[in-house]
Amino acid sequence: MLASSIVFSLLTTALLWLARRRNLASDPRITLAALMILLALPLMSFAPKFVITGTPLLPQQLGNQGPEYLGLFFTIWIIGLGLGLARTRSSLSVFRKWKKRSSPIPDRSPFVELCQDLKENAQIEIRVHSELRSPVVAGLVHPVIYLPKTYRRWSSQTLRMALLHELCHIQRRDLWMASLAHLVCLLHWFNPAVWWLRRTLLSQCEYACDAHIIREGTNPREYAHALCDVAQCASKPTYSLAMAEHAPLRDRILRLSNKQSHSKLLTTSLWLSASSAIAVSLVEFSPASLRDPQQLQIPVSIEAHLRFSADPFPAD
């Protein structure tokens, strides 16, 4: 199970990396599907297995040491998982403090007009946080849009696009995708490829929001100027998405003027690798010698007979 997860994650990382170099990996659904498969692979250990009998590839002495190494790895994995959960809890506690340190936006009219144009619910809460330097959306069940206090210096067009971007994250359920990706990273914390996939997913969510806003009729040049106006670094908890983070600003601006494409070969390759990983996790290799105890006893009995029948004091 561990080997299939690592091989699948490395293969997926290589395919997505090659696709991104050719601007073929802007859709987060492919990356999300790969992360969900990695999330489901540990559950495959509880599924019924198809037993394949064959000749053992390793000596029996090495096979007996497997449980010891497995127990050591499980202990290390539990420690890493505990540290990850503690860090996640700390991030959530910071998020809960945001409401106490923020205040409702004085004028909701730009957001109400925007929701009317998009035919969306205008009851989403918008608050101003003095410690933020970029618009952020946070909250899974009850999402809240946080604006920095510097939003008052923005133009009406920049404010409209910032609200539109965060609203797009809510519409696309990007916060849920980011949370699921974080859960996969907690389970596979030892695998750097999984963390790379999560970072790629967050970047793809930003690209997808940018593309959606452009498709809705926004001028790409004006939207690029709005990105530059709010492109400042800001620390934030895990379960949040900021307008000017996760994806390099230069790449996002270049993608606004370039038509993105999707590779059928990439999708096919990922599904083939996923099918192979699932198939390997559902197969259990059982050496023939382990299924027939007599095959283990014959060599031992012959060696014991030779040892006991040998002359301990052979003649010179």
C-alpha positions as CSV (number, residue, x, y, z in Angstrom):
1,M,0.0,0.0,0.0
2,L,2.8,2.4,0.9
3,A,4.7,1.6,-2.2
4,S,1.7,2.0,-4.5
5,S,0.9,5.4,-3.0
6,I,4.5,6.7,-3.4
7,V,4.8,5.4,-6.9
8,F,1.4,6.9,-7.9
9,S,2.2,10.3,-6.3
10,L,5.6,10.5,-8.0
11,L,4.1,9.5,-11.4
12,T,1.3,12.1,-11.0
13,T,3.8,14.8,-10.0
14,A,6.0,14.1,-13.1
15,L,3.0,14.2,-15.5
16,L,1.6,17.4,-14.0
17,W,5.0,19.0,-14.0
18,L,5.5,18.2,-17.7
19,A,2.0,19.4,-18.4
20,R,2.5,22.7,-16.6
21,R,5.6,23.4,-18.7
22,R,3.4,23.2,-21.8
23,N,0.4,25.2,-20.2
24,L,-1.8,22.1,-20.2
25,A,-2.5,21.7,-16.5
26,S,-4.7,24.7,-15.5
27,D,-7.7,22.6,-14.5
28,P,-7.7,21.7,-10.8
29,R,-10.1,18.8,-11.2
30,I,-7.4,16.5,-12.5
31,T,-5.1,17.3,-9.5
32,L,-8.0,17.0,-7.1
33,A,-8.9,13.5,-8.5
34,A,-5.3,12.4,-8.0
35,L,-5.4,13.6,-4.4
36,M,-8.7,11.9,-3.8
37,I,-7.2,8.6,-5.1
38,L,-4.3,9.1,-2.6
39,L,-6.8,9.6,0.1
40,A,-8.6,6.4,-0.8
41,L,-5.6,4.2,-1.2
42,P,-5.1,3.6,2.6
43,L,-8.7,2.4,2.7
44,M,-7.9,-0.2,0.1
45,S,-6.0,-2.2,2.8
46,F,-9.3,-3.1,4.4
47,A,-10.8,-4.3,1.1
48,P,-10.9,-8.0,0.0
49,K,-7.7,-9.0,-1.7
50,F,-7.0,-11.2,-4.8
51,V,-4.4,-13.6,-3.7
52,I,-1.6,-14.5,-6.2
53,T,0.6,-17.5,-5.5
54,G,4.1,-17.5,-6.7
55,T,7.7,-18.2,-5.9
56,P,9.1,-16.0,-3.1
57,L,11.5,-13.3,-4.4
58,L,13.3,-12.7,-1.0
59,P,14.7,-15.1,1.5
60,Q,12.3,-16.0,4.3
61,Q,14.7,-14.5,6.9
62,L,14.2,-11.0,5.3
63,G,10.5,-11.5,5.3
64,N,10.4,-12.1,9.0
65,Q,11.8,-8.6,9.6
66,G,8.9,-6.9,7.9
67,P,6.6,-6.5,10.9
68,E,9.4,-4.8,12.9
69,Y,10.0,-2.2,10.2
70,L,6.3,-1.8,9.7
71,G,5.8,-1.1,13.4
72,L,8.6,1.5,13.4
73,F,7.2,3.3,10.4
74,F,3.7,3.3,11.9
75,T,5.1,4.9,15.1
76,I,6.9,7.6,13.1
77,W,3.8,8.2,11.0
78,I,1.6,8.7,14.1
79,I,4.1,11.2,15.4
80,G,4.1,13.2,12.1
81,L,0.3,13.0,11.9
82,G,0.0,14.4,15.5
83,L,2.3,17.3,14.7
84,G,0.3,18.0,11.6
85,L,-3.0,18.0,13.4
86,A,-1.6,20.3,16.1
87,R,-0.5,22.7,13.4
88,T,-3.9,22.6,11.8
89,R,-5.6,23.2,15.1
90,S,-3.4,26.3,15.6
91,S,-4.4,27.6,12.1
92,L,-8.1,27.1,12.9
93,S,-7.7,29.0,16.2
94,V,-6.1,31.9,14.3
95,F,-9.1,31.9,11.9
96,R,-11.5,32.0,14.8
97,K,-9.8,35.1,16.1
98,W,-10.3,36.9,12.8
99,K,-13.9,37.8,13.5
100,K,-13.0,39.3,16.8
101,R,-10.3,41.5,15.3
102,S,-12.3,42.5,12.2
103,S,-15.4,44.7,11.6
104,P,-18.2,44.6,9.1
105,I,-17.6,46.6,5.9
106,P,-19.3,50.0,6.1
107,D,-20.7,50.0,2.6
108,R,-22.0,46.7,1.1
109,S,-23.5,48.3,-2.0
110,P,-20.7,47.2,-4.4
111,F,-21.0,43.6,-3.3
112,V,-24.8,43.7,-3.4
113,E,-24.8,45.0,-7.0
114,L,-22.2,42.4,-7.9
115,C,-24.3,39.6,-6.5
116,Q,-27.4,41.0,-8.4
117,D,-25.4,40.9,-11.6
118,L,-24.3,37.3,-11.0
119,K,-27.7,36.3,-9.5
120,E,-26.0,35.0,-6.4
121,N,-26.8,35.2,-2.7
122,A,-25.8,38.6,-1.2
123,Q,-25.9,37.4,2.4
124,I,-22.2,36.5,2.5
125,E,-20.5,38.4,5.2
126,I,-17.8,40.9,4.3
127,R,-15.4,42.2,7.0
128,V,-12.4,44.4,7.2
129,H,-9.3,43.1,9.0
130,S,-6.5,45.5,9.8
131,E,-3.7,42.9,9.8
132,L,-4.4,41.6,6.3
133,R,-2.8,43.1,3.1
134,S,-4.8,41.1,0.6
135,P,-8.4,40.0,0.1
136,V,-9.1,36.6,1.7
137,V,-12.0,34.2,1.8
138,A,-12.2,31.8,4.8
139,G,-14.9,29.4,6.2
140,L,-16.2,26.2,4.8
141,V,-19.9,26.3,5.9
142,H,-20.3,30.0,6.4
143,P,-17.7,31.7,4.2
144,V,-16.5,35.2,5.0
145,I,-14.7,37.6,2.7
146,Y,-12.0,39.6,4.5
147,L,-10.7,42.8,3.1
148,P,-7.6,44.7,4.2
149,K,-8.0,48.2,5.5
150,T,-6.2,49.6,2.5
151,Y,-9.2,48.7,0.3
152,R,-10.4,52.2,0.8
153,R,-7.6,53.4,-1.4
154,W,-8.6,51.1,-4.2
155,S,-10.6,52.2,-7.2
156,S,-14.2,51.0,-7.5
157,Q,-13.1,48.7,-10.4
158,T,-10.3,47.1,-8.3
159,L,-12.7,46.6,-5.4
160,R,-15.3,45.0,-7.7
161,M,-12.8,42.6,-9.2
162,A,-11.4,41.7,-5.7
163,L,-14.9,40.8,-4.5
164,L,-15.6,39.0,-7.7
165,H,-12.5,36.9,-7.3
166,E,-13.3,35.9,-3.7
167,L,-16.9,35.2,-4.7
168,C,-15.7,32.9,-7.5
169,H,-13.7,30.9,-4.9
170,I,-17.0,30.4,-3.0
171,Q,-19.0,29.4,-6.1
172,R,-16.4,26.9,-7.2
173,R,-16.1,25.3,-3.7
174,D,-12.3,25.9,-3.8
175,L,-12.1,26.1,0.0
176,W,-13.5,22.5,0.2
177,M,-10.9,21.3,-2.4
178,A,-8.1,23.0,-0.4
179,S,-9.3,21.4,2.8
180,L,-9.4,17.9,1.2
181,A,-5.9,18.5,-0.2
182,H,-4.7,19.4,3.3
183,L,-6.2,16.2,4.7
184,V,-4.3,14.2,2.1
185,C,-1.1,15.9,3.1
186,L,-1.8,15.1,6.8
187,L,-2.1,11.4,5.9
188,H,0.9,11.4,3.5
189,W,3.0,14.0,5.4
190,F,6.2,12.0,4.6
191,N,5.8,12.3,0.9
192,P,7.0,15.6,-0.6
193,A,5.2,14.8,-3.9
194,V,1.8,15.1,-2.2
195,W,2.7,18.5,-0.8
196,W,3.7,19.6,-4.3
197,L,0.3,18.3,-5.6
198,R,-1.5,20.4,-3.0
199,R,0.5,23.5,-3.9
200,T,-0.3,22.8,-7.6
201,L,-4.0,22.5,-6.8
202,L,-4.1,25.9,-5.0
203,S,-2.3,27.5,-8.0
204,Q,-4.8,25.9,-10.4
205,C,-7.7,27.2,-8.3
206,E,-6.4,30.7,-8.8
207,Y,-5.9,30.2,-12.5
208,A,-9.4,28.8,-12.8
209,C,-10.9,31.8,-11.0
210,D,-9.0,34.2,-13.2
211,A,-10.3,32.4,-16.3
212,H,-13.8,32.4,-15.0
213,I,-13.8,36.1,-14.4
214,I,-12.4,36.8,-17.9
215,R,-15.1,34.5,-19.4
216,E,-17.7,36.6,-17.6
217,G,-16.7,39.6,-19.7
218,T,-14.0,41.3,-17.6
219,N,-11.3,43.1,-19.5
220,P,-8.0,41.1,-19.0
221,R,-5.9,44.2,-18.9
222,E,-8.1,45.8,-16.2
223,Y,-8.1,42.6,-14.2
224,A,-4.3,42.3,-14.5
225,H,-4.0,45.9,-13.1
226,A,-6.3,44.8,-10.2
227,L,-4.1,41.9,-9.4
228,C,-1.0,44.1,-9.3
229,D,-2.9,46.5,-6.9
230,V,-3.5,43.8,-4.3
231,A,-0.4,41.6,-4.9
232,Q,1.2,41.7,-1.5
233,C,2.3,38.9,0.8
234,A,0.0,38.1,3.7
235,S,0.1,35.3,6.2
236,K,-3.1,33.3,6.7
237,P,-4.4,30.0,8.1
238,T,-4.7,26.9,6.1
239,Y,-8.4,27.0,5.4
240,S,-8.4,30.3,3.5
241,L,-7.6,31.5,-0.1
242,A,-6.2,34.9,-0.9
243,M,-6.5,36.8,-4.2
244,A,-2.8,37.5,-4.5
245,E,-1.3,34.2,-3.2
246,H,-0.6,30.6,-4.1
247,A,0.2,31.4,-7.8
248,P,3.0,33.6,-9.1
249,L,1.7,36.9,-10.2
250,R,3.7,36.8,-13.5
251,D,2.3,33.4,-14.5
252,R,-1.3,34.6,-13.7
253,I,-1.0,37.7,-15.9
254,L,0.6,35.7,-18.7
255,R,-2.3,33.2,-18.6
256,L,-4.8,36.0,-18.8
257,S,-3.7,36.6,-22.4
258,N,-3.0,33.0,-23.4
259,K,-5.7,30.5,-24.2
260,Q,-5.3,27.5,-21.9
261,S,-5.7,24.0,-23.3
262,H,-6.1,20.5,-21.7
263,S,-4.3,17.4,-22.7
264,K,-6.3,14.2,-23.3
265,L,-3.0,12.3,-23.0
266,L,-2.4,13.8,-19.5
267,T,-5.9,12.7,-18.4
268,T,-5.5,9.3,-19.9
269,S,-2.1,8.8,-18.3
270,L,-3.3,9.8,-14.9
271,W,-6.3,7.5,-15.0
272,L,-4.1,4.6,-16.1
273,S,-1.7,5.2,-13.3
274,A,-4.6,5.5,-10.8
275,S,-6.1,2.2,-12.1
276,S,-2.7,0.5,-11.7
277,A,-2.2,1.8,-8.2
278,I,-5.7,0.6,-7.1
279,A,-5.2,-2.8,-8.8
280,V,-1.8,-3.2,-7.0
281,S,-3.5,-2.3,-3.6
282,L,-6.2,-5.0,-4.2
283,V,-3.7,-7.8,-4.9
284,E,-1.9,-9.8,-2.3
285,F,1.2,-11.8,-3.2
286,S,1.4,-15.1,-1.4
287,P,4.6,-17.1,-2.0
288,A,4.0,-20.8,-2.6
289,S,6.4,-21.8,0.2
290,L,4.3,-19.9,2.7
291,R,1.1,-21.7,1.6
292,D,2.7,-25.2,1.8
293,P,4.4,-25.7,5.2
294,Q,5.9,-29.0,4.0
295,Q,8.1,-27.1,1.6
296,L,9.7,-25.2,4.5
297,Q,10.2,-28.3,6.6
298,I,12.0,-30.4,3.9
299,P,15.2,-28.4,3.7
300,V,15.3,-27.9,7.4
301,S,14.9,-31.7,8.1
302,I,17.6,-32.6,5.6
303,E,20.1,-30.1,7.1
304,A,19.3,-31.4,10.6
305,H,19.8,-35.0,9.5
306,L,23.2,-34.2,8.0
307,R,24.4,-32.3,11.1
308,F,23.4,-35.0,13.6
309,S,24.7,-37.9,11.5
310,A,28.1,-36.3,10.8
311,D,31.1,-37.6,12.7
312,P,32.3,-34.9,15.2
313,F,35.8,-36.4,15.3
314,P,36.6,-37.3,11.7
315,A,39.8,-39.4,11.2
316,D,42.9,-37.7,10.2
